[in-house]
Amino acid sequence: MKIIITENQYNNLTQEKIKNFLFKLWDRQQENGEEPNLDEIIYDVLDINYGSEMDHKLVRPLWYEYNGGSEKVINKIKDEILGKVFKIKGEQNLTMFVRIDEITNDNYEYNEYVEVSLEFKGSILGGHADFIQMDEHGDEGETEVLELGDIYNELEYQELSDFEEFLRDEAHEYFWYKFVKKYGTPFNIELDNKF
């Protein structure tokens, strides 16, 4: 006997299997005392790329459902980060103190799914980094450790935008790996300096 089903019925069956697999995985993580997360194994088993369209169609809706909805996930991130000061250590002897002043939520609706994206707005409160002084011929001089505010004062417009991008990238990496990655929500960060 042959049973014929529609493509939509097949997709529903497949989605139900994926849901059972993911919910069992996340339950097991919790039972082992771990925070449920979007582990790389999920993407390996499902053979899809993290952050891809298929990720947002298949995995993310189930992730948000498991966690009680996307608003609950966003509120967990806000509880951990909003209004607190973080010490970020990075490349070029960077030590930077950042406070996240605001987190806004943008939902982008596509034909078949909604992508949740967060915007962090923060303030650099201080810190220091290595600074290489260039001489009049463009040769590198000595490296010295300067306060971030002093580096801002030393740099010209183009160099300043490169420096600000460096600070933003370091902050993005810090928040991604330390907090946001486990919640699987894309985000951007903008920083103002307060020195």
Secondary structure by P-SEA (a helix, b strand, c coil): cbbbbcaaaaaaaaaaaaaaaaaaaaaaaaaacccccccaaaaaaacccccccccccccaaaaaaaaccaaaaaaaaaaacccbbbbbbbccbbbbbbbbcbbbbbbbbcccbbbbbbbbbbbbccccbbbbbbcccccccbbbbbcaaaaaaaccaaaaaaaaaaaaaaaaaaaaaaccccccccbbbbbbbcc
